[in-house]
């Protein structure tokens, strides 16, 4: 599986976690808190690994300004998610403020996934050859393992 397949697999896993979180009733506070923590950790690892591998290479390779803007937009969405996660980590889980901010995180990540799979992956297929996409997959997985989740 190439890096785009690995990234898409991660996206599907986080979307399933979002559904699980949203299906929990209002009284499932401990379950919500535990699941929210897991989701945030997975997002931090995924985003950081993606930036170190695929995005770093695409920033170098993107030729047109439109391509470059799409890559930079995706980077910015990662930054916004990281900032929101940092705010969430400082709140009581799962109080009303936490739940509202966490819902914003879910919605922004879902938007990012759609955008990334539609735009960034298309650029990656155009700018990188099959071997490069295959070589990036294990680098992405390794980078995910080395990301500290306290960010």
N, C-alpha and C positions, 0 to 999 in steps of 0.2 A: 504494500500500500504506500502510495506517495504521500507527501506532506499534506496535500489538499484533502486527501481521504482521511488522514489522521485528524486534521483540524475539523472536518465535517463530523467525524465520529464524536469528537469532544463536544461539538455544538449540539448534537443530538442528545448526548448524555446530560448536558446542562439544561436543555429544554425539558427533558424528562424530570429532572430535579425541580425545576420551576413548577411543573404541573403537580408534582407531589406536594410541594410547599403550599401551593394555592388550594389543594384539596383538603388540607388540614383544617379542622374546625377551629373556631375562636378559642376554645378551651384547651387546645393542644399546645400550650405555651412552651413546654420543655422540648417537645418534638420540633416545633417551629424554630426555636433557638438553635438546636443542634443542627438541623438541616440548613438553616441560613448560614451558619458558620462554615459548614462543608461547602456550600455553594460559593461563598466568598473566597475560600481557600482555592478551590478549583479555578475560579475565574482569574485570580491573581497569577497562579502558576501558568495557566493557558496564555494569558495576555503577554506575560513577560517572555515566555518561550517563543511565542509568535513574533514578538518584536526582535528578539535576538537572532532569529533564523530567517523566516520568510520576509518579514518587513524590512529588515536590514538590507537584504539582498535586493529587494524590489526598489528600495529608495535609491540604490546605486544604478539600477538598470532602467527604471522608468524613463522613457525617452520624451514623451510629450508632456506638456504642462498639465493637460487634463488627467493623464495617468498619475502623474506626481501628486496632483491635488487629491485624487481618490485615495492614494496611499497615506498622505498626510492627514486626511479626514479620518481614516481608520485609526491612525495613531492617536489622534485627538480623542476619539471615542474611547480608546483604552485609557487615556489619561483621566477622562471624566469618570469612568467606571472606578478607577483606582482611588480617585478623590472621594467618591461617594462611599466606597467600601471603608476608607479610613474614617469617615464620619460615622458610619454605621457601627464600627468597632468601638466607638466611644459611647454609644447609647446603651440604655437598658434594653435587653432583648426579652420578649418582643412587645414593647410598649407601643402606643399608637404612633408616635413619631418614627420609631424604628420601622414599623410595618408600612407606613406611608413612604418612607425613603427606600425601603427594600422593594416596594412595588415599582417605584421609579427606576431602580436598578434593573429589575426584571424587564421592564418595557424598553429601556435603552439598550440592554444587551440583545434583546430579541430584534430590535431594529438594526443593531450592528451586525448581527449574524446574517440577516437578510441582505444587507448592503455588502458585507464582505464576500459572501458566497456568490453574489451576483457580479460585483465589480472587481474586487481584489483578486479573487480566484481566476477570473477571466484574464486580468493583466498578468498574473503569474503564469498561466498557460501560454500566453503570447511571448513573454520575456524570458522564460526559463525553459530549458529543454527537459525531456523526460528523465534523463539521468540526474540532472540537478534536483528535480522535484523528488525523485526517489532517495537521493543522498541526504536531503534535508529532513526526511521523516525521522531517522534515528537521532539526528542532532536536536530536533524539536523535542522528542521524548526525553532525551538526556537533559536538555535545558529545563524542562518542566520539573525533573527530579531535583535539580540544584537550586530552584527558586525558594527562598525563605518565605514562609506563609505569614509572617508577622507584619508584612508591609501594609 
